């Protein structure tokens, strides 16, 4: 993966050079403003056109996004710096020189600042999100059940960020801890090195009602037992029943194929529990809620997978969610889908591998659900 990042960075530098050449060519002809437009257009056009090459090389959608991201936060700032310097050296006209220098500085500073934030600050601005969910009046008991959700830890190694997430979850004194999958996402070598540390970290998760986990996308080809302590219950298309004070809680956990026969059988088993039992469905992907009957007897579905979009634009929301649930639901938090309550965790970590490792507008989140 490091080779891919270096290759994409080299491409971004090449795009920057071509953008600067486009600007300089028009600036020398006395058309500097058109040169700015053409320089930015050249970089954008090259990035988009190269998507075809990336598809051919098999880098996939995340590789494409990574390239476009580098064009935005590396190539364009280089063009902006070039515009600023050459404008100050070339134009004696004070107003034009100042206007071009300001334009170039804006192109240099704004995308670069956003890139620095998204890469080095946003992914580590951990928050605790508390929501209040309800159960049907026919459920027995009066206690409010506190559920901590640690989804999509998705790291290559255990560090301060992951430790802080576990500490934040345990500080809320949860009754139940749920992990909707995607724990380690590194190379085989990275995973082997990180697995013992992750297992020791997850062992710190303790709750009177139990700690439960289901596999996610990254666990499709990896043994989750390498990171799962004995204190954590793995649910693979099965239902576990636990007790929290005066409540009986049934937790149904599905494999990644949320609409496969085994997963559908789990949902049927949940809905066949005694009337007084609180029913919780745990799945990696929020799409699992779409296979529930409208207003079903499942009290709460808990999922992850979307990372809240990982990048969200003000007034627009997440740009990509990779799910069929509504975009507002995929953005994270507590929602209703066809009368069924679902909490979608924005996750603790971020997409690795070929993807740009960034978060913007979607802080990493430890979810706390007070269910009662």
C-alpha positions, 0 to 999 in steps of 0.5 A, a space after each residue: 500500500 505504501 507503494 501505491 501512496 507514493 505512486 499517487 503522490 508522484 502523479 499529483 506532483 506531475 499534475 501540479 507541474 502541468 497545472 503550473 505550466 498551463 498558468 505560466 503559458 497564459 500568464 505570459 500572453 497577458 491572460 493571467 486570470 484565464 491561466 488560473 482557471 486553466 491551471 486548476 482545470 488542468 489538474 482536475 481534468 488530469 485527475 479525473 482522466 487518470 481514473 480510467 488508468 487506475 481502473 485498468 490497474 485495479 486500484 479500485 474506487 478507494 484508490 481513485 478517491 485517494 488520487 483525487 484527494 491528493 490532487 485537491 490538497 497537494 497539486 492545487 496548493 502547489 499551483 497556488 504557490 506558483 501563481 503567488 510567487 510568479 505574480 509578485 515577480 512579474 506584474 508591476 501593476 500593484 492592483 493586478 499583482 495583489 489580486 493575483 497574489 491573493 488568489 494564488 495564496 488562497 489556492 495554496 493555503 485553503 486546500 492545504 489547510 483542509 488537507 492537514 486537518 482531514 489527515 492529521 487532526 480530524 481522525 483523532 477528534 474522538 467524541 462520545 455520542 449519547 442517544 436515547 432509544 425506547 423499547 415497547 411498553 410490553 417489555 418487562 422491567 423498568 431499567 434503562 440499559 446503557 449500551 456502548 458501541 465501538 464500531 469500525 476501530 479499523 486500525 493497523 496498530 494499537 495506539 493512543 487513539 484506540 486506547 482513548 476510545 476504550 477508556 471513553 466507553 468504559 467511563 460511561 459504565 455500560 451495561 452491555 458493549 457491542 462491537 459491529 465489526 471491522 477491528 484491524 485493517 492492515 497487511 497480514 504482517 501488520 495484523 499479526 503484529 497488532 493482534 496481541 495488543 488489540 486483544 489485550 485492549 479489548 479485554 479491558 471492555 467489561 460490562 455486567 450484561 456482556 460484551 458482544 461482537 460480530 464480524 465486519 468486512 475486514 473479518 471476511 478473510 481474517 480470523 476474528 479470534 486473533 483479536 477476540 478475548 475470552 470475555 467477548 462473545 462472538 455472534 455468528 448468526 445466533 442469539 444470546 440472552 443476557 440480563 441487565 437488572 430487571 430486564 431480559 435482553 436478547 441480542 441477535 448477531 448476524 454475519 456480514 451477509 445480513 440478508 442470507 438465510 442464517 441472518 434472516 433466521 436470527 431476526 425470526 428468532 429475535 422476534 419469537 422471544 417472549 413478549 417481555 424480552 428486549 430485542 437488539 439486532 447487531 450487524 455490521 452493515 445498517 442495510 440489515 434493517 431493510 429486511 425487517 418488517 415495518 414496525 417489527 418486534 426488534 427494539 433496536 438495530 445497531 450497526 456500523 460500516 458507513 463511518 458516517 460517510 467519513 467525509 461530510 460537507 456542511 449542508 450536504 452531508 456525507 459524500 459516500 456511504 456505501 449502503 442502501 439506507 437513506 443518507 441521513 441514516 448512514 450519516 450516523 446516530 439514532 433513526 427510524 427506518 420503516 418504523 424500526 429504530 436503528 443506531 448507526 455508529 460513525 465508527 472509531 477508525 477510518 478506511 485504510 488500504 488504498 483509501 486516503 486516511 482522512 476524516 472531515 466533518 465526521 468525528 470518530 465516535 464512541 456511541 452510548 445508547 440509553 435504551 429504556 
